């Protein structure tokens, strides 16, 4: 990795599922001026009461190391994994895209949705809501193509990620 080059990293953080943990993680980022591009959190082990926080951030290699080290020092944190560096991983995001249109624009939005494997989850005479999962880049491409066709609204989940292979965090 080049020393000063800003890169995007996906970091997975296994934490206790208790009140205030997310606020502490967010506080670490905001207090030091680090940007969060995407943030998702959900309970992943009901019996052990663990949650997984997936953070997408950007920085130089030195900044990314600082973020990981500071995350490891937080009391409720059990494990910090940089999925960008620690081997192959999978990233997905869910998006809901509302498109308003009639006539040829309506037909074209359905064609593009079919190409991108987006599902129609709501339909009215004047609009569609498409649901699609995929990489951030794929979702961005779909959204960009829908803009001239009558894009009304977008709702995204943020990135979820997991390492490939048999190992667990």
C-alpha distance (Angstrom), angle and dihedral (degrees) to the residues before:
residue distance angle dihedral
X1 . . .
X2 3.80 . .
X3 3.79 113.1 .
X4 3.81 101.8 -125.0
X5 3.80 103.1 22.6
X6 3.81 116.3 118.8
X7 3.79 111.0 -128.0
X8 3.79 136.0 178.6
X9 3.83 115.0 -114.6
X10 3.79 132.6 -173.2
X11 3.79 111.3 -146.8
X12 3.80 124.0 -169.5
X13 3.80 117.4 -156.0
X14 3.82 122.8 -169.3
X15 3.81 109.1 -154.1
X16 3.79 141.5 166.2
X17 3.78 110.8 -87.3
X18 3.78 97.8 -122.2
X19 3.78 138.1 122.8
X20 3.79 116.0 -77.6
X21 3.81 98.7 19.0
X22 3.80 94.8 108.0
X23 3.80 90.0 47.0
X24 3.82 90.0 54.6
X25 3.80 92.4 49.9
X26 3.82 91.6 47.5
X27 3.79 89.7 46.0
X28 3.78 90.4 55.6
X29 3.81 90.0 56.8
X30 3.79 98.1 41.3
X31 3.80 94.6 42.4
X32 3.78 91.5 57.7
X33 3.79 97.8 37.3
X34 3.81 95.9 -111.3
X35 3.79 115.8 153.1
X36 3.80 123.2 -126.0
X37 3.80 111.6 -152.0
X38 3.81 94.7 179.1
X39 3.79 134.7 4.2
X40 3.79 129.9 -174.5
X41 3.78 129.8 168.8
X42 3.79 134.5 179.8
X43 3.78 140.0 151.5
X44 3.81 109.9 -92.9
X45 3.83 102.3 174.8
X46 3.78 115.8 37.9
X47 3.80 95.7 -174.7
X48 3.80 96.8 47.2
X49 3.84 90.7 37.2
X50 3.81 94.1 -128.6
X51 3.78 126.4 154.8
X52 3.76 128.3 -165.5
X53 3.77 120.0 -136.7
X54 3.80 115.4 -164.1
X55 3.80 113.5 -163.2
X56 3.78 125.9 -175.5
X57 3.79 111.5 -160.8
X58 3.80 139.3 155.6
X59 3.75 132.2 -134.0
X60 3.75 147.6 118.5
X61 3.81 116.1 -69.7
X62 3.82 88.9 -99.5
X63 3.82 92.5 52.8
X64 3.83 92.1 46.9
X65 3.82 90.0 52.0
X66 3.81 90.2 49.5
X67 3.81 90.5 51.1
X68 3.81 92.4 50.2
X69 3.80 93.4 46.0
X70 3.80 92.5 48.6
X71 3.81 91.2 47.8
X72 3.82 90.2 52.0
X73 3.82 89.7 55.1
X74 3.81 94.0 57.8
X75 3.82 109.7 105.4
X76 3.83 100.2 -128.5
X77 3.84 93.4 47.1
X78 3.81 115.7 107.4
X79 3.79 101.2 173.5
X80 3.80 139.6 3.7
X81 3.79 118.9 -160.4
X82 3.79 126.0 -177.0
X83 3.80 99.4 -148.7
X84 3.80 90.1 -171.9
X85 3.82 92.1 63.0
X86 3.81 105.4 24.3
X87 3.80 99.0 74.9
X88 3.78 134.5 -77.6
X89 3.79 118.1 -17.4
X90 3.78 140.5 170.0
X91 3.80 124.4 -123.3
X92 3.78 126.2 -169.8
X93 3.76 137.1 169.6
X94 3.79 132.9 -169.8
X95 3.79 122.6 -137.7
X96 3.79 134.1 -175.4
X97 3.82 112.2 -156.5
X98 3.80 123.2 -169.5
X99 3.81 115.5 -156.7
X100 3.80 124.6 -175.9
X101 3.77 118.9 -159.0
X102 3.77 149.7 117.7
X103 3.77 136.4 -147.7
X104 3.80 118.4 2.5
X105 3.83 93.7 -2.4
X106 3.80 89.4 56.4
X107 3.81 91.7 49.9
X108 3.81 91.8 46.2
X109 3.82 92.4 50.5
X110 3.83 88.8 54.0
X111 3.83 90.9 49.2
X112 3.79 92.6 51.3
X113 3.80 91.4 45.4
X114 3.80 89.4 53.5
X115 3.81 91.8 50.9
X116 3.82 90.5 50.7
X117 3.83 92.3 43.0
X118 3.79 91.7 -120.1
X119 3.80 115.8 160.5
X120 3.79 124.2 -134.7
X121 3.82 104.7 -126.0
X122 3.80 97.1 169.9
X123 3.76 132.7 21.3
X124 3.78 134.5 -177.4
X125 3.79 131.2 167.7
X126 3.81 89.1 -93.4
X127 3.81 105.1 31.4
X128 3.79 151.8 26.3
X129 3.77 132.7 -150.3
X130 3.79 111.9 -149.8
X131 3.79 125.1 -161.3
X132 3.77 119.4 -155.7
X133 3.78 138.0 166.5
X134 3.77 126.8 -162.2
X135 3.76 144.6 95.3
X136 3.79 119.4 -29.2
X137 3.81 89.0 -111.3
X138 3.81 92.6 53.7
X139 3.80 92.0 49.0
X140 3.80 91.4 48.0
X141 3.81 90.5 51.8
X142 3.82 91.4 50.6
X143 3.81 92.5 48.1
X144 3.82 91.3 48.6
X145 3.82 91.2 52.5
X146 3.81 91.4 49.1
X147 3.81 94.7 52.8
X148 3.83 97.2 81.0
X149 3.81 89.9 42.1
X150 3.81 95.4 61.6
X151 3.80 108.4 -74.8
X152 3.81 107.8 -173.2
X153 3.79 106.5 169.1
X154 3.81 142.9 -2.1
X155 3.80 129.5 -158.9
X156 3.82 120.3 -175.5
X157 3.79 132.9 -172.7
X158 3.78 98.5 -150.2
X159 3.78 125.6 -121.1
X160 3.79 122.4 -46.3
X161 3.78 116.0 -170.5
X162 3.79 141.1 -179.7
X163 3.80 134.7 -177.1
X164 3.79 116.6 -107.8
X165 3.79 120.9 -119.1
X166 3.78 135.0 39.5
X167 3.82 98.6 -57.3
X168 3.82 121.6 102.7
X169 3.79 129.0 -153.3
